[in-house]
């Protein structure tokens, strides 16, 4: 079958998988006292936020455009058109930030 560059395939997540892009704010941080902490600084195991771009058909609580909190060591990466994305299982998400407020903590991003 000849290769046709004009054909595009939409990526659809399966089962309980999420497609996540790391939030742009993951990187250099400022402490409460105003000290700049570079992204390369070693810290205790730190969870990170990511933006959900796609969800599989068995995902129950996470929606596209939610922000999810997860352990970056539990991630699988995929590169699409030069950009890196993360693939997670829904069970690997520790928290989510959403406009929906059914079970909130009272904290907001």
C-alpha positions as CSV (number, residue, x, y, z in Angstrom):
1,X,0.0,0.0,0.0
2,X,1.6,3.3,-1.0
3,X,2.2,5.9,1.7
4,X,-0.2,8.9,1.6
5,X,1.0,11.9,3.5
6,X,-2.4,13.6,3.2
7,X,-4.2,11.0,5.4
8,X,-4.5,12.0,9.0
9,X,-5.4,9.7,11.9
10,X,-7.1,11.0,15.0
11,X,-5.6,9.7,18.2
12,X,-8.2,8.2,20.5
13,X,-7.4,7.0,24.0
14,X,-8.6,3.5,25.0
15,X,-9.9,1.9,28.2
16,X,-8.8,3.9,31.3
17,X,-6.0,5.9,29.7
18,X,-5.6,9.6,29.7
19,X,-3.5,11.8,27.3
20,X,-1.9,14.6,29.3
21,X,0.3,17.5,28.5
22,X,2.5,18.9,31.3
23,X,1.3,22.3,32.5
24,X,3.4,25.1,31.3
25,X,4.0,26.2,34.9
26,X,6.0,23.0,35.6
27,X,9.5,24.3,35.7
28,X,11.1,27.1,37.6
29,X,9.2,27.9,40.8
30,X,9.3,30.5,43.5
31,X,9.1,29.7,47.2
32,X,6.8,31.4,49.6
33,X,9.7,33.6,50.7
34,X,10.5,34.7,47.1
35,X,13.5,32.3,46.4
36,X,13.6,31.1,42.8
37,X,13.9,27.3,42.7
38,X,15.1,26.0,39.3
39,X,13.3,23.2,37.5
40,X,16.5,21.0,37.9
41,X,16.6,21.3,41.7
42,X,16.4,18.0,43.5
43,X,13.5,17.8,45.9
44,X,11.5,15.1,47.6
45,X,9.3,13.2,45.3
46,X,7.0,15.9,43.9
47,X,3.7,15.5,42.1
48,X,3.1,17.5,39.0
49,X,0.0,19.0,37.2
50,X,-0.9,18.2,33.7
51,X,-3.7,19.2,31.3
52,X,-6.0,16.4,30.0
53,X,-6.2,16.4,26.2
54,X,-8.0,13.0,25.8
55,X,-9.7,10.3,27.8
56,X,-10.5,6.6,27.1
57,X,-14.0,5.3,27.0
58,X,-13.7,3.6,30.5
59,X,-12.5,6.8,32.3
60,X,-15.1,7.7,34.9
61,X,-14.1,10.9,36.8
62,X,-11.7,12.8,34.5
63,X,-12.8,14.9,31.6
64,X,-11.0,16.6,28.7
65,X,-9.7,20.1,29.9
66,X,-9.4,19.0,33.6
67,X,-6.0,19.4,35.2
68,X,-4.7,16.3,37.0
69,X,-2.1,15.8,39.7
70,X,0.2,12.7,39.2
71,X,3.6,11.3,40.0
72,X,6.0,12.1,37.0
73,X,7.9,8.8,37.8
74,X,4.7,6.8,36.9
75,X,4.4,8.2,33.4
76,X,4.8,6.9,29.9
77,X,5.8,9.5,27.3
78,X,4.8,9.7,23.6
79,X,6.0,12.2,21.0
80,X,3.5,13.5,18.4
81,X,4.7,16.1,15.8
82,X,7.7,17.0,18.0
83,X,5.6,17.6,21.2
84,X,5.8,15.3,24.2
85,X,2.7,14.0,25.9
86,X,2.1,11.7,28.9
87,X,-0.1,8.6,28.9
88,X,-1.5,7.7,32.3
89,X,-4.1,5.3,33.7
90,X,-7.0,7.0,35.6
91,X,-6.0,5.2,38.8
92,X,-2.6,7.0,38.7
93,X,-4.2,10.4,39.1
94,X,-4.0,11.7,42.7
95,X,-6.3,14.7,42.3
96,X,-8.0,16.8,39.6
97,X,-8.8,20.4,39.2
98,X,-12.0,21.1,37.4
99,X,-14.7,23.7,37.0
100,X,-17.1,21.0,38.3
101,X,-17.4,21.3,42.1
102,X,-19.2,18.1,43.3
103,X,-16.5,16.9,45.7
104,X,-14.1,19.8,46.1
105,X,-11.6,20.6,48.8
106,X,-12.2,24.3,48.9
107,X,-8.7,24.9,47.3
108,X,-8.4,26.4,43.9
109,X,-5.6,26.7,41.3
